[in-house]
């Protein structure tokens, strides 16, 4: 007789929605409690759990037949929480950079005015990139996302991210070459 977990894994591998519903109902509360160990905000924990279950459904057909669903889900929540926290830290540091930059701009330019002018030209050059190219560049450089994370976030291929970043860097080097 086959182990019930193996039967469930096999059903998931065949994209059985009822099997997914069983897993969701069994683990949702437990995983949210686990995520709350990492997160300060229940809404953030909720977001992490939703993301984990979406990715689980997308990838459940690739589960190994002898997979432990419980281990898989807990490991996914653990990794997603850590990535979420890391991403928040990057956003916070960028936010702090912008606040500092704005304070300096309000206080007035440096004696030679060059520093704020350079920053204005850089931001203007980034904003003048094609929209998708600019978005990918900002996600990479300002939010600290890796190419794979950008590809997942925008639902595009990693190759597209690489090509767009290459275009962005080439264009920015050309537009800002006199700053060196």
Backbone torsions as a table, in degrees:
resi	resn	phi	psi	omega
1	UNK	NA	137.3	-175.9
2	UNK	-80.7	143.6	178.1
3	UNK	-61.0	136.0	-179.3
4	UNK	-57.6	-35.2	178.4
5	UNK	-65.8	-38.2	179.0
6	UNK	-67.1	-36.5	176.9
7	UNK	-64.0	-43.9	179.0
8	UNK	-63.2	-42.7	177.6
9	UNK	-60.9	-43.5	179.6
10	UNK	-62.2	-41.4	177.6
11	UNK	-63.4	-40.6	177.8
12	UNK	-65.2	-40.6	178.4
13	UNK	-60.5	-25.9	177.9
14	UNK	-94.3	12.7	177.7
15	UNK	58.8	42.8	176.7
16	UNK	-78.1	113.1	-176.3
17	UNK	-65.3	-33.5	179.0
18	UNK	-66.7	-37.7	177.6
19	UNK	-65.0	-41.9	177.7
20	UNK	-62.0	-42.7	178.7
21	UNK	-60.2	-40.8	176.8
22	UNK	-60.5	-46.8	180.0
23	UNK	-62.9	-45.9	-179.9
24	UNK	-57.4	-51.1	-178.0
25	UNK	-63.6	-35.8	-178.7
26	UNK	-73.5	-38.4	-170.7
27	UNK	-105.6	-14.9	-174.0
28	UNK	-52.5	-56.1	-177.4
29	UNK	-62.5	-42.0	179.8
30	UNK	-63.7	-43.2	-178.8
31	UNK	-68.9	-36.3	178.3
32	UNK	-65.4	-41.3	176.6
33	UNK	-61.5	-41.2	178.7
34	UNK	-64.1	-43.4	-179.9
35	UNK	-63.8	-32.9	-179.8
36	UNK	-65.9	-18.0	175.0
37	UNK	-66.5	-27.0	-177.7
38	UNK	-97.7	-33.3	-169.6
39	UNK	-101.9	146.6	176.6
40	UNK	-86.5	-26.4	-172.4
41	UNK	-111.2	125.3	178.2
42	UNK	-59.4	-31.9	178.0
43	UNK	-66.0	-37.5	176.8
44	UNK	-65.7	-40.9	177.7
45	UNK	-62.2	-43.0	177.9
46	UNK	-59.1	-44.4	179.4
47	UNK	-60.8	-43.2	179.0
48	UNK	-61.6	-46.5	-178.1
49	UNK	-63.3	-41.9	177.7
50	UNK	-60.9	-44.9	179.2
51	UNK	-61.2	-42.5	179.8
52	UNK	-62.0	-45.1	-178.6
53	UNK	-69.2	-35.1	176.5
54	UNK	-63.3	-48.5	179.7
55	UNK	-65.3	-36.1	177.8
56	UNK	-61.1	-45.4	179.3
57	UNK	-63.7	-42.0	-179.2
58	UNK	-63.4	-32.8	-173.8
59	UNK	-108.4	0.9	-173.4
60	UNK	-63.8	-22.5	178.9
61	UNK	-73.9	-7.4	178.7
62	UNK	-105.0	5.0	178.2
63	UNK	-61.1	142.1	173.4
64	UNK	-69.9	144.0	-177.5
65	UNK	-55.7	-28.8	-178.6
66	UNK	-101.0	20.7	-178.6
67	UNK	-65.0	149.6	171.3
68	UNK	-99.4	111.4	-178.7
69	UNK	-60.2	-43.4	-178.8
70	UNK	-59.3	-49.1	179.4
71	UNK	-61.9	-43.8	-179.5
72	UNK	-58.6	-48.4	-177.2
73	UNK	-67.9	-42.6	179.5
74	UNK	-65.0	-41.2	178.1
75	UNK	-64.3	-40.3	178.3
76	UNK	-62.6	-43.9	178.8
77	UNK	-63.6	-44.5	179.3
78	UNK	-56.6	-52.7	-178.0
79	UNK	-65.0	-41.4	-179.1
80	UNK	-66.0	-39.1	176.2
81	UNK	-61.8	-45.8	-179.8
82	UNK	-63.0	-41.3	177.5
83	UNK	-64.5	-40.1	178.5
84	UNK	-61.2	-46.5	-179.7
85	UNK	-62.9	-44.1	178.8
86	UNK	-60.6	-44.4	-179.6
87	UNK	-64.1	-39.9	177.6
88	UNK	-61.6	-40.9	179.4
89	UNK	-62.8	-40.5	178.2
90	UNK	-64.6	-44.9	178.9
91	UNK	-62.6	-41.0	179.1
92	UNK	-63.8	-42.3	-179.9
93	UNK	-68.4	-36.0	176.7
94	UNK	-66.5	-43.2	178.5
95	UNK	-58.6	-43.5	178.9
96	UNK	-64.0	-39.1	177.3
97	UNK	-60.6	-45.2	-179.5
98	UNK	-63.8	-42.8	178.6
99	UNK	-59.8	-47.0	179.0
100	UNK	-61.7	-44.0	179.8
101	UNK	-60.8	-43.6	-179.4
102	UNK	-66.7	-38.9	178.0
103	UNK	-62.0	-42.4	179.0
104	UNK	-64.8	-37.9	-179.7
105	UNK	-66.4	-38.4	179.7
106	UNK	-69.7	-38.8	180.0
107	UNK	-67.2	-19.3	179.0
108	UNK	113.8	162.4	-178.0
109	UNK	-70.5	161.0	175.5
110	UNK	-64.8	164.9	-175.0
111	UNK	-48.5	-39.2	-179.5
112	UNK	-94.1	-5.8	176.9
113	UNK	70.0	0.7	-171.8
114	UNK	-73.2	-40.3	-174.8
115	UNK	-59.6	-49.5	-178.7
116	UNK	-68.0	-33.9	178.1
117	UNK	-64.7	-40.4	178.7
118	UNK	-63.6	-46.0	-180.0
119	UNK	-63.7	-41.1	177.0
120	UNK	-59.7	-44.2	-179.4
121	UNK	-64.8	-39.3	179.8
122	UNK	-65.0	-49.7	-179.1
123	UNK	-63.3	-38.2	178.6
124	UNK	-64.8	-41.9	179.2
125	UNK	-63.9	-39.6	178.4
126	UNK	-65.4	-43.9	-179.4
127	UNK	-67.0	-23.9	-179.6
128	UNK	-87.8	-1.4	173.3
129	UNK	-66.9	158.4	173.1
130	UNK	-55.3	146.7	-172.1
131	UNK	-49.9	-49.9	-177.7
132	UNK	-66.7	-39.5	179.8
133	UNK	-62.8	-45.2	178.7
134	UNK	-63.3	-43.7	-179.6
135	UNK	-61.0	-45.9	-179.8
136	UNK	-64.6	-42.7	179.1
137	UNK	-60.7	-46.0	-178.9
138	UNK	-64.6	-41.2	178.6
139	UNK	-62.1	-37.7	-178.9
140	UNK	-74.6	-51.9	-171.0
141	UNK	-85.5	-36.7	-175.7
142	UNK	-94.4	-30.7	-178.5
143	UNK	-104.4	-5.7	173.9
144	UNK	71.9	21.4	180.0
145	UNK	-77.9	145.1	174.2
146	UNK	-79.7	161.7	-177.6
147	UNK	-55.9	-41.7	-180.0
148	UNK	-64.9	-38.9	178.6
149	UNK	-65.3	-39.3	177.6
150	UNK	-64.5	-45.3	179.9
151	UNK	-59.1	-44.8	178.9
152	UNK	-64.6	-44.3	-177.7
153	UNK	-62.0	-40.0	-176.4
154	UNK	-97.6	-0.3	-178.9
155	UNK	56.4	49.0	175.8
156	UNK	-130.8	171.8	-179.4
157	UNK	-79.3	155.9	178.4
158	UNK	-65.0	-30.8	178.2
159	UNK	-63.3	-40.3	177.7
160	UNK	-62.0	-41.6	178.1
161	UNK	-61.1	-46.3	-179.3
162	UNK	-60.7	-44.8	-179.0
163	UNK	-64.1	-45.6	-179.0
164	UNK	-65.2	-38.7	177.1
165	UNK	-65.3	-40.6	177.1
166	UNK	-59.7	-44.5	178.6
167	UNK	-63.4	-43.6	-179.0
168	UNK	-61.2	-48.2	-178.0
169	UNK	-64.3	-41.2	179.2
170	UNK	-63.2	-46.2	-179.4
171	UNK	-64.1	-44.1	-179.8
172	UNK	-65.3	-40.8	177.1
173	UNK	-59.1	-42.9	-178.4
174	UNK	-66.9	-46.2	-177.3
175	UNK	-69.8	-27.5	-174.0
176	UNK	-112.7	17.1	-175.6
177	UNK	-62.6	-25.8	-179.8
178	UNK	-77.5	-4.8	179.1
179	UNK	-82.1	-15.5	-177.0
180	UNK	-71.3	NA	NA
